[in-house]
Amino acid sequence: MITEQWRKIAEGRLSPVYLISGTEMYFFDETIRRLKEALPDAATSELSVFDLDETPVEAVIEEADTVPFFSDRKLLIAKNANFLRAADKSREKVVHDLDRLANWLEHPPESAVTLFLAPYEKLDARKKIVKQFKKQAVCLEAEPLKPHDIETWVKQEAARQGSRITDAAVRTFISRAGEDLLKLGTEMEKLDLYAGEGHEIGEETVNLLIPKTPEDDAFKLLDAYIGGRTGEALSIYRDLLRNREEPIRLNALLANQVRLMIQVGVLKRKGYQQPQIAKQLKVHPYRVKLILENRRMADEAGLLQVLSRLAEADLRLKTVSGNRERVLELVLLHPVTG
């Protein structure tokens, strides 16, 4: 577990070589931050960063093998370890001596901490060098968190920064800030500073500090419309227009969400579980979770009816001139009957 390795880093139990791979960039940045925090002298005067898309890995090895001058340990960061994934060799700019790297991994110097970054979805497990890293280095996986884990992570971050956050505030926070942990971490710092140490972060605080996105309001509009709350849907729509949102863009946002809701429903009936649905549709699991938990969602017939109306509205918005705001408003005035 990556959090277990972070704990060891904080305790000063450092390994000479780390490899972090995956697509969740928060874990990359946070691992670098924690290593710098654990090695403040190295972070100041003995830090070297290499881009392996431009520099051969031998340069990293040579720097690691050189005795540090200003601290007990160096900190080396080797970005874009592209030789660990399956790739077209004809497109590689640099030739790396991977045999030398494999030999070096068997006895890396204790006077350096070297972090290899591989921001790729998959490594090529068949490669000898990948097997050598898994055998000799500390390998960390930077994978996107599951929906429940995101909520848990938000609560843990609030606690780490000295505050606490309610369940309702967590859900609102994620719906507004998104699922990207880098952004969530930044926004959580804002909430914590406002609430103050030891205080509770509630939904009111989230609503005050985390700006609503057009997508957020568009999805609320859709929820109100499908739920038969015509007045609420029209009120949200007019607020969006006052904020200079274009009807054609709002129509597209609504249609995309309806399509996703239909697809999720179809896959659920086929027996797919939440993670499988997210993978099949290539969307974040948290979006799937919110759709599956929405008990007010219309049935498939109703959703298809909405999608048909939005398709007709899209055609009119792209072909007619004049009062375009009225086109989508007329859709919202007709209740869903499916």
Sequence and secondary structure as in RCSB ss.txt:
>XXXX:A:sequence
MITEQWRKIAEGRLSPVYLISGTEMYFFDETIRRLKEALPDAATSELSVFDLDETPVEAVIEEADTVPFFSDRKL
LIAKNANFLRAADKSREKVVHDLDRLANWLEHPPESAVTLFLAPYEKLDARKKIVKQFKKQAVCLEAEPLKPHDI
ETWVKQEAARQGSRITDAAVRTFISRAGEDLLKLGTEMEKLDLYAGEGHEIGEETVNLLIPKTPEDDAFKLLDAY
IGGRTGEALSIYRDLLRNREEPIRLNALLANQVRLMIQVGVLKRKGYQQPQIAKQLKVHPYRVKLILENRRMADE
AGLLQVLSRLAEADLRLKTVSGNRERVLELVLLHPVTG
>XXXX:A:secstr
 HHHHHHHHHTT   SEEEEEES HHHHHHHHHHHHHH HHHHHHSEEEEETTTS HHHHHHHHHS  SSSS EE
EEEE  GGGS   GGG SS   HHHHHHHHHS  TTEEEEEEE SS   TTSHHHHHHHHHSEEEEE    HHHH
HHHHHHHHHHTT EE HHHHHHHHHHH S HHHHHHHHHHHHHHH TT EE HHHHHHHS   HHHHHHHHHHHH
HTT HHHHHHHHHHHHHTT  HHHHHHHHHHHHHHHHHHHHHHHTT  HHHHHHHHTS HHHHHHHHH TT   H
HHHHHHHHHHHHHHHHHHH  S THHHHHHHHHS    
